[in-house]
Amino acid sequence: MTVILGQTFTGISIGAVLLLIALGLSLTFGQMNVINMAHGEFIMAGAYTTYVLQKSISSAGISLLVALPVAFLVSGALGALLEWLLIRRLYLRPLDTLLVTWGVSLMLQQLARDIFGAPNVQTRAPDVLTGNITVIGGDDPLTFANSRLFILGLAVAAVVVLSLTLRLTSLGRRIRAVVQNRDLAEVSGISTSTVDRTAFFIGSGLAGVAGVALTLVGPIGPTMGTNVIIDAFLVIVVGGIGQLKGTVIVAFVLGVLQSVLEYSTTVSVAKVLVLVAIVAFLQWRPQGLYTLRTRSLV
Amino acid sequence: MSSGSSSSRILRRRFLAGGAALTAVVALSACGAKTDAAGTSSDKAAKIDVSGDTVKVGLLNSLSGTMAISEVTVRDSLKLAIAEINASGGVLGKQIKPISEDGASDWPTFAEKAQKLIREDGVAATFGCWTSASRKAVKPVFEKNKSLLFYPVQYEGLEESPYIFYTGATTNQQIVPGLDYLKSKGLKKIYLVGSDYVFPRTANKEIKAYAKANGMTIAGEDYAPLGSTEFSTIANKVKASKADAVFNTLNGDSNVAFFKEYKSAGLTAKTMPVVSVSIAEEEVKSIGTQYLAGQLTAWNYYQTTPGAANAKFVKAYKAKYGQDKPTSDPMEAAYTSVYLWKAMVEKAKSFDPEKVKAASDGITFEAPEGKVTVDGASQHVYKTARIGEIGTDGQIKEVWNSGKPIKPDPFLKGYSWASGLS
C-alpha cells in the first residue's frame, strides 16, 4: 500500500517537473505558435543563475529564494531579446522558427560551456530540502522528499499565477485577444508586438524558474536543456496546443504513467512504453498535433 | 495569401527533399571513402612521428558532456606526468608533446578522434578513455592501426587486446574485493543500480554469479540511461526492497541525482550502505559530502593513501591545478600509465609499439598507490585493492586493503563461479 502511495507521489513529483519545464513552452508554443528550440537553454540559464547566486550568497536557502525571481528575469530577458532579434521576423513562418531557435540553442550551449566550463556543476540544496517528511510511520514508512514537495508547490504556484494572469489582468486579455485574432486585436488598438514580446518574456521566465527547480534534482550543465526539451514538447503536443489545462493534466498523467511503468519494468522500457502510449493517443486524438497553424490563417 | 503561401511551401518542401537526398548521397559516399581508407590501412602499422626532438602522444578524454566531470581530471593528471617526465629529460632524449582531443562523451567521436591521433598526428601512444563504451569503440581502431592505448580506469574485465594496456583495476582487483568486504560485514542482500551500458551490465552479471556462489541474494537490479537524472522511482524500489546494501555502478553525474534522491528517500549509509566503484574524490567533491558521508567505495588508490610517492604526486598535482583539487584513482592510474609507458620505451629502446609490448612484462613503477607491476601476458597491472569510507571532509578513508598487489585476472579464471561468464 505504501509502495503504491509512494509511487503515486513520485509520479506526481515527476509530473510537477514536467509541468514546470512545459509551462513556459505552453505560452510560447501553445499560445503563440513559435517552436522555440532554445526554450531548454532558458531552463539552463535559470539553473546557472542559481549556481552563480550561490557563489555570492552563502546561505543555500536564501540563494534559492533569491534565484527564483532573478532566474525568471534573466531567462525572461533572454527570451524577450530572442523575440526582438529574430522571432518577430518569423511569425509568418513558424517552421523556420524551429531552425533559427535551434541554432540559437546551440550557441547558448556553447556560450555556457565557455563561461562555466564543460564539466557539469552542482548547487547545494538548503538542508531543509534534502530531508523528507514521514506521512505514515511504522515498519514500512511512507515518506515524501522535501525537495519534491517544494517543486510541486512551485509548479502549482506557477500554474495559478499564469492562469490568473491570462484570465484576470488586462495583459492576459490582450494576449488572448492577439492569439484569437491578431488583425482584429491590432485594429482594436492593441500593440501586438508589445504583447508578443511580453508573452515571450513570461514564457521564457517560467523556463528560468524550471531551471531553478531542476538544480534540486540533478546536475547543471550546458546540455541539460536538450535533455528536457523533448519531454516539454511531448507534454504540450499531447495536451493540445494552446491548452493550459491540457498541459497540466498531461504533465501529471505522463509523470504517474512513467513512475508506474518504471516501477513494474525498467527505466528504459518505461520510456519506450510512454512513447508508445503517446503515439497511440495521438492516433486516437490527433487534434493536439494538427492545431498547429500559422497566424496568417487565423 | 493562403494559396500563395501554400504553393511556396510546396516548393520549399521539394527543395528540402532534394537537399536531404543530396546530403544523404554525400554522406554515403563519404562513409564509403572512409571504409576504403580504413580497409587499406589495416595491414600496415601507423607511422609514428619522431621527427625532430619531440615525440607526440595522444590524450583522448571527454572534455565535454556527461563524462567531463570525471575525464577532465584524468587529462590534467596525464599532463602532469608528461610535464614531470619532460622536466627530467623526456623519453629516449625526446620531449613528449601531448595532443589533446575531446571525445565529448560520445563513443563514435572517440573512435574518430583516435583515428585522427594515430593517422594524422602520428602519436607514439594514446592515453585515455573512461567508459567501457568508449574503450570498446576505439579498440578496433587501435588494433587495426597497431597503435597503443593506455586505459586508466577500472572496468568490468572479460577483455584483452594486444594493443591496450589496462592500468586501472580489473574485476578481481576491485569488484570482487568490494563484494568480499560486504560479505565479511554480513551484508548479504544486495541491490544493483547502474548506468545502462557495457560496464554496469557486465559487472552486475559477475556480481550475480558471485552472489550465487557465496550465499548472497540480489534484491533487485536497475539501470538508468547514461546521463539520466530522474532517480525517484529507483530510490523507491531500493527502499522497498529492504536490501542490506546497494552496489552502485552508475557513471558520471547520474550519481549526483541518485544520491540526492537516495537521501531524500530517507536512506543512509547506516541503514543501507552504498558501495560505489565509479565515485572518487573529484566526484565526491561535486556531488557533495552531505549526500555521501559514510558511504563506501572500492578502488586501488585514495588521496589519503600513505607513502612518499603519493605525497609527491598530491603535492605536484595541487601545485599545478589548485590546492582545492583532489586526486583520485583514475587520475593516479593515468599518471602511472605515462611512467609505465616511459619505462617500457626505455627498456625497448624504441617507440615501436611491437617492441614496447615485448618489453612490457615485469615493468614496475613506484606509483602513488604503491608498487605496480605490468603483467605482460594480460597487459594489465598488479594492483592493491582498497575499500574506503567517504568522510565529511570529502576525503576517502581506507577501511580495508588487500595487503599486497593482486595479480590481474581479467577473465576471472581463478574463480569457479565465473566459469559461465564471457
Interface residues (C-beta under 8 A of the other chain):
Chain A: V3 G6 Q7 T10 S13 I14 V17 L92 R113 A118 P119 N120 V121 Q122 R124 A125 D127 T130 G131 N132 T134 P141 T143 A145 N146 S147 R148 L214 L216 V217 G218 P219 G221 P222 T223 N227 Q258 S259 E262 Y263 T266 V267 S268 K271 T294 S296 L297
Chain B: M1 S2 S5 L63 S64 G65 T66 A68 I69 V72 D196 D222 Y223 A224 P225 G227 S228 T229 E230 S232 T233 I234 N236 K237 A240 D253 V256 A257 K260 E261 K263 S264 A265 G266 S286 I287 G288 Q290 Y291
